[in-house]
Amino acid sequence: MKFLLLLMLVFASTGATGSQPDSSVMVLDEIVVTAERVRHPIRDIAASVSLVTAKDIGRTNARTATDELSSLPGVFIQKTGQFGRTDLDIRGIGDRGTKILVLVDGRPEKMSLFGCTVTHTLPVNNIERIEVVRGPLSVLYGSDAMSGVVNIVTRRAKEPLEVSARFDYGSFNTRHGRFSAGTRQDGFHVLFSADKAMSDGHLDNSQYNGNDISLRAGYDMSPAFGLDFTGKYFTGIKHEPKKATDTVSATGWNQYNRGGLDLTATGNTPLVKGFLKLYRTFGEHQFDPTDGWHSQDHTDGALLHLHRRFEFGNLSQLGFELKNLAATRIKSDTDKPSWGRKEGAVFLQTEQTLGLVTANAGARLNWDEVSGTSFCPKAGVVFHFLKKTNLRASVNKGFRSPSMNYTFVFPPANQDLKPEISWNYEMGINQQIIPGLNIDVAGFIFQGENLIETGTNPEPPPLYQFQNKGSFSFKGIETGIIARLKPLHSRLSYSWLDPGVHTSGRPGSKLDITIGVDLSGLNTDISFQHISDYYAEDNSKSPIPSYSVVNGRVGYSRAGSGFFLSVDNILRADYDVFTDLPGNAAGLYKMPGRSFTVGVEVDLKQP
């Protein structure tokens, strides 16, 4: 009932009082995404897809790309504070980011050793948009896309001269700066970006210092052929505060250095279109002496993707992917054990449109040097009615090949492990009420098997061993409403999740509301999030108090320059977030109280 009343309030606030378009409505451009590897209108995709634009990011105080996703339906963030970890869960599954595939311009951002994404190495300084697929999509994206895919698309220079800068200062002695400069000359473009963030943190031992640089450059030799290069490097140290239930002081810290490079050749001919991407990701990670961990890793990969649209309404895709993953643990100058594995795949998908119906089917055959061969299918259909209503249904299988920490590194290692598996069954509807007001509702059943957990070794030693023994069965509903009216814009999302017995750290109810106004250079935004049905243990044990957080921002911009003031946690909510860290670090972490940030921005362009 509360949710229905809230929907009524949103309709009232946006002026949706009738079925006829209002002259004050600002009609949205058709939203096009590449979530299915080829450009599609978002309403034509059978999967559930969310989009965050650079403008959306600029209206928040998000520090990292993943932090910006916390208000999306079906997405929850586990974190230890303002900086540091922002681990994603999509539809209740994330496992410290290991079961969600995070990409930067299509390049996987994964530690090959642990199979996870170091999320705080992804600041928002050069992002054009973020596409989020809620639910598995391993047919097109491969291993790790068990519960979702996040693709961060970086900006290209579009003008002969582009220079932008931002500096902000806030509570807890937080200092943050961004800078970018670029140019586009005929077919050549280059954009350099840098990001620097420092903070004393909101708790003892929660200080942070991160540095990031990135470069994107390319040359379009002709309409049929182009080259594009992207590269980034991050170095930083973060301290982890104690849990809310701990009585002893925290001393832990983590040093992360991570980078990525890729070169992409694109082709656009009457016969076939596609790209060839060659990439490397690499990193070095060192934890404090009480832990003693020090490691290096890298992944070399190649991805070939081809597609063709036929005149009879068919779109066919074909792809090949190869990976070589390697890692080394540095114990001393002489003791440096190393591990590696290779992975390869071929995938295809065909999509056919007949009148009001678009159907697709696809499959991936994946080979892993350790876990063997696995087959992954998918199917989906979209029904278009009256140009304003789209019904969709899909079945997708996801998988995750065992990472090297499970198969080689630690004493419970088991080289007989098989890939973890997930299945997602989904139906949804996207409805345009009036131009500028859209509602999207999705219901799903999400199941997993062969999850890797620790069990008793039938042939010790060691006493315990990693085994494929875990499973889950979730169901849920996700609702999203987006409204754009002059000068108002608003977004509402509500997510309901039934995780069965697996309730630890998975909120059953999440409500997000964002309302903003743009008027003569003045922009104001206020956001609200409510979390409930929240537990620290499985089987609905150890309930975590429900909480509501309100954030606000006001800014003024004219001729490319401006300033802003943001206030997070305006009502000073006293709340904790459960974060599933390894070992004894898992538990509740106290979030900051009310905090302030003031900043200035300059954006200069020469057309």
N, C-alpha and C positions, 0 to 999 in steps of 0.2 A: 504494500500500500504506500509506504514512504517513497518507494522508487517511482510509482505511478504519479504521485503528487509532484515529485521533482521533475518528471518529464513535462508535466503540465506547466510548471513554472518556466522551464526552458522555452517551450513553445510561446508562452506569453511574452517572455523577454525578447524573443526574436521577431515578434510581430506576425507569427504564423496564425492568423485568425481566419483564414479562408483558403480556398483552393486556387484563387486567381493570383498570378504573380503581382507583387507590389513594386512600384517604380523605384522604391528605395533599396530593393534587393540588389546586391552585387553578385552577379552570376559568376560562378567559379569556372575557370578554364578546365578542360578535360584533363584529369590527372593521369599521367602516363608513368609507368614504372617498368623496371627490368627484372622484377622478381622471378619471372619464368625464363630468364636468360635473354629473351627477346622483348622489345618494347611492346607493352600492352596497356590499354586503358584499365585502370584499377578495377572498374566495375565488370570487366570481362574475364577476370581471373577466378578460377574455381577455389583457390586457396584464400585464406583470410590474410589480408595485407594491410599494414599501416604505413603511413608516410609522414616523416618529419622533415620540414624544409629548413633552409638556412634562416629564413625569417622567423620561423617558430623558435629556433635555437636562440636567436638574438633577443627574444623577448623573455628569456629566463636567465637564471643564474647558474645554469648547468656548468659543471667543470669538465666533465668527460662526455664522450658520445653516448655511452651506455646510461649515464646518469640522466640524460635527456629523455630516455624512454620510459621513465617510471610512471607517467600518466597514461600510457597506452593501455587499451583493454588486454587482459590476459598476461600482462607483464608486471612482475614484481622485482624489486631491487633489494638484495641483501648487502649491507654495508656496515662498516665500523665507524664511519664519521663523514665529515664533509669531503675529505680527500682519501685517497687510497682505494680500497676495494669497492667496486660497485658491481657485484656479480648478479647476472641476470637469471631469473626463472621465467620461462614461458610455459603457461598452462601447468605450472607446478613442478616443472622439471628444468634443472639447470646444472646441478651438481658442480658448483663453483665454476660454471661456464664451460664445462667439458662436453656437455650434451647439446650445446647451442653453437652453431657455426657462425663466427664473426669474420667478415671479409672487409678489406679496404680496397675499393676499386676492383673487386673480384679476387683479390689475393688473400688467401687464408691467413688469419692472424692468430696462430696457435704455437704454443711451446711444444715442440715435438716430444720432449721428455715426459711431461705430465698431461699433454693434450688439452690444456686450458688456455684461455685468453687473459693476458694481463691487462685488465680493462683501463687502469689509470694511465697507461701509455698511449691512450687515444683521446687527446684533448680535442676541443671543438673548433680550433682556430682556422681550419681550412675546409670545412665541410659544406658541400652544396645541398646534400639531402641524405637521409638515412631511410632505407627501406627495411621493413621488418615483416617476415613471414611467420605467422603464428601457426605452429604445427610442423611436422616433419616434411622435408622436401629433399631427401637424399638422392632421388633419381637424378635430379639436375645438379645437385651440389655435393653429393658424396658423403663420406664419413663425417660424423659429429653433428650433422643436421637432424638430430633425433627429435628435438622438440621445437626447433625453429631456426631461422636464418636471419642474420643482421648484416646488411651490406651498407657500408659507409662509403658514399661517393664523394670524392674530393673535388674542389673547384678548379676550373680552368680559367685562365685570363681571357677576358672577352673584349677588352678595350685596348687602344694603343698604350695607355698608361693607367695603371691601377695601383693605388697606395692606400692602405688602411692601417689604423693603429687603435689600440684600446689599452687603457690602464685603469685598474680599479683597486680600491683598498677597502678592507672590511674588518669585522670583528675577528678576534683571536690573532691580530697582527697579520692578517692575510693580505698578501701582495700578489697581483696577477697582471701580466702584460702580454699583449699579442701584437704581432706586426706581420704584414704581408705586402709584397710588391711584385708587380708583374706587367707583362706587355703581350699584346697580340699584334703581329705584323704579317699581313697576308695569311699564308698558311702556317706560320710559326707562332707558337704560344709558349710562355713560361711564367710560372708563378712560384715565388718563394714565400714560405710562411715560418714563423717562429712563435713559440709559446713558452712562457716562464711563469711558474707558480710557486709560492712559498707561503707557509702558514705555521704558526705555533700550535695550532690545533685546539679543539674545545675541551680536551682532557689531557691529563698528564701523559706524556709519551705518545702524543698523537701528531707530532710535527711532521711537516712534509716539505720536500724540495724537488721539483720536477722541471725538466728542460726538454723541449721537443723542437725539432726542425723538420721541414718537409719541402719537397720540390716536385712540381709537376710540369712537364715540358713535352712538346710534341710538334710534329710537322706533318701537315696534310699535303702530300706530294701531288695528289690529284683527287677528284671526287671518288675515285675507285680505290685509293690506297693511302694509308696514313700510319705513322708511328707515334706511340705515346709512351712516356716514361714517368714513373712515379717512384719516389723514394722518401723514406722517413727514418729518423733515428731519435730515440728517447733515452735519456739517462736520468735517474732519480732515486731518491731514498725516501722511504716512508716508515714511520714508527707506528706500531700497533698498540693501542691503549688496552687496558685491562677490561675484562668482561664486567658487566654491571654487578655480577654476583661474587666477584673476586675481592679478597681483602688485602692481598699483597700487591705491591706496586709492579707495573709492567716495565720491561726493559727491552723488548724485542724490536728489531728493525729489519728491513729488507731493502737490498740494493738491486735495482733492475736496470739493465741496459738492453734495449730491444730495437731492432731495425728491420726494414723490409725494402726490397728493390723489385721492380718488375718492368719488363719491356713488352709492349703489346703492339702487334702488327694487325691492322684491320683491313679487310677487303670488302668491296661493294661492287659486285658485277651483276649483270642481268641473270647469270646462271645461278650464282650462289653468293651469300653474304656470310661474314664470320670474322673470327679473330684467332690469332695464336698468341698466347701469353706465356712468357718465361719469367719465373720469379724465384727469389730466395728470401726467406725470413731467417733471422738469427738473433741470438741473445746470450747474455751472461747474467747469472743470478747468484747473489751471495746473501746469506742470512747471517744474523749476528752469531758471535762465537759460541753462545750457549746452545745453538742449534748445530752450527758447524757446516751448513750446507753451502756448496759452491759448485756450480755447474755451467756448462755451455751447451748450446744446441743450435741446430739449423735444419731447415727444410728446403730442398730444391724441388721445383715443380715445373710442369709444362701442361698447358691446357689448350686443346684445339677445339673450337666450336664452330659449326657450320649450320646455316639454316636457309630455307627457301620458302617463299610464299608463292603458291600456285594460283592460277586464275580461277580454279574451281573452289576456292575458299579453304584451301588446305595450307597449313604451316607445318613444316617438318624440320626437326632439329636432330643433329648428330654430333657427338662429342667424344673426345678421347682425353684421358688425364693420366699423368704419371707423377709420382712423388718418390723422393728419396729422403728419409728422415734419419737424423743422426744426433747423438747426444754424448756428452762426456761429463763424468763427475770428477771434480778436481779435489783429491784428498791430500795430496802433497805434490812436491815438484816431480816426483818419480812415479807416484801411484795415481794413474788417471784412467780408470776403466771406462771403456766406450761401448756404445751399443748403436745398432741401426736396423732399419727395416725398409722395405720397398713396397709400394702400393701402385696399382694400375687399374684403370676402369675404362669401359666403353658404355655410353648411354645414348638413348634415342627417345624422342617423343614426337608424336604426331597429333595435330589439332585440326578438327574439321568443323566448319560452320555450314549449317544447312538451315536457311531461313532464320528463325528465332532461337535456334539451338546451336551452341558451340560445345563440342565434346573433345576431350583429349585423353590420351593414354600413353604411358611411357614405361621404360624399364632401364635399369643399370645392372651390369655385370661387373662386380668389383672383386679384385684379387689382392690379398694382403699376404706378404711373405710369411707372417707368423700365424694368422688366424684363418688363412685359406680363402676360398671363394664364397661369395654370397650374392644372392639375386634379390633385386629390389624393384617392385612394381609401383605404379600409381595410376589413378584414373580420376577424371573429373568431368562435370558437365555444368553449363550455365544456360538458363532459360531467360530470354529477354522478353518482357511484356510491356507494351504500351510506352516503350522508350524510357520509362521512369522506374520500372521494377525489374530487378534481376534476382532470380533464384539460383542458388548454386549448391552443389553437392560434390564431395570428393572422398576418396580413399587413398591414403598415402602411407607408405612404409618408410621408416627411418632406421638408420643403423649407426653404430660407432665401433670402429675397429679398436681392439685393446691397445692402449698406449704403453709406452716402454716401461713406465713405472710399475705397471701390472705384470709385464712379461719378463723383465730382466733385472730390475734395479733392487727392489727390496726383498727381504727374506721370504715373504709369502709368494714370490713371483711364480707364475705358472704359464708356461709357453703353450699349453693346450687350450687356452681360453679362446672362446668364439666371440664374434661381434655381439654387442648389446643391440636389442631389437625394439622398435616401437611401431605401433599401428595407430593411425588417427582416422576416425570416421566422423564426417562433418557435414552439416547442412547450414545454409545461411541465406539471408535476404538483404538486398541493398535497395532502399526505397528513397526516391527523391520526392519530398513533400511539395515543395515549391522550389524554383531556381534559387540556389544558395543554401538549401536546408536538406541534408541527407541523413538517413538513419541506416545503420548496418547492425544486424543481429546474427549471431552464429551460435549454434549448439554443437557440442562435440562429445565423443567418447574417445578417450586417449588411453592406450594400454601399452605396457612394456613387459619384456621378458628377457631372460639371459643377462640380467644386470649383474655386474661384477661386485661381489661382496666377499668379505673374509669368512671362511668356514674352516672346520676341523679337517686337517689333512689326513686322508685315509691311509697314507703311507709316510708317516713322519720319519725323520725330521724334514722340515720344521714342523712344529705342532699345528700351525695355521697356514692356510693357503688361500690365494685369491681363486674364487670359483664363480661360474655362471649360475647363480642361484636366486637372484632377486627378481621381483615382478611388481607391477602396479596396475591399477585400473582406476582411472579418473573420469569424471564427467563434468561438464560445465557449460555456462552460457556467457557470452560476451556481447555487450551492446555498446555501440558508439554513435554519437550524434555530433555532426559538425554543422555550424550555422555561420554564414557570412552575410551581414547586412550593414549598410553604411550608417554609422561609422563603427558598428559593433561586430565583433566576431566571438564565437564561443565554441567550446568543445566539451562534451560530456561523455564519460565512459563508465560502464559498470561491469564488473566481472564477478561471477559466482562460480566457485570451484568446490566440488566434492571429491577430495583426495582419498576417500575411504579411510583406511587405518593409518595412512602415511600423512599425518597432519603436521608433523614437525616442521616449523618454519614456513608453512604454506597457508596464507590467509584464505579463508573461505569466502570473504566478501571484500571487494575493493571498489570504492567510488571516487572518481576524479572529475572535477569541474574546473574549467578555465574560462574566464570572461575577460575580454579586452576591448578597449576603445581607442581608435585613432582619430584625432581631430586637430587639424591645423598644426601639424608638427608635434603635438602632444600625444603621447601614448601611455596608457595605463593598463595594467594586467593584474588580475588576482586569481590565484589558484587554490583549490581546496582538495584535500585527499583524506578519505576516511577508511581505516583498516579495522576489520572485526573478524570474529570467528578465527582467532589466531592462537596457536599453541606452540610450546617449546618442545613437546614430546609427541610421539605417535599415539594413536588411539585416543586423541583429544584430551591428553593429560597435560598438566602444567599450563593452564590458560595464561595467555599474555593479554594484559588489558588493552581494550580497543583504544584507538587514538585518532584524532583529527588534527591535521596540520594545514595552516593557512599561510600562503606566501603572497607578497605583493611587490609590484614594481611600477615606477613611474619614470618617464623619460621625455626628453624634448630634443628634437633633431631638426636642423634646418641647413640646407645646402651641404649635406654630407657630414656635418659636425653636430655633436650634441653631448648630453650628459644624462645620467640616470641615477636613481636611488632604488635599491631593492631591500626588502625586509623579509627574511625567512623566519618561519614559525612565529608569526605575528602574535598569536595568542599564548605563546610560551608554553606549549604543550610539553608535558613531562612524559616522554615515551622511550621505549626500547625497541630495537629491531633484532630479530634472531638471525644470526649469520652462521652458516654451516662451514666453518673453517676446519682444517685437518686437526685431528687429535683433540687435546684438551682445550684448544682455542675456540671450539664450537660453543655457541651460547648467545646470551643477550648482550647487546652493546647499547649504551646510552647515547642518544642522539643530542645534537646541540639545542640549546634554548633559543631565544630570540637573537637574531644576528643581523647586522647591517652591512651593506656594501654600497659604496659610491664610486662612480667611474665616469670617465670621459671617452668619447669615441670620435675618430676622424676617418672619413671615407672619401677619398678624392679619385675622380675618374676623368680622363681626357678622351672624349669620344673621337 
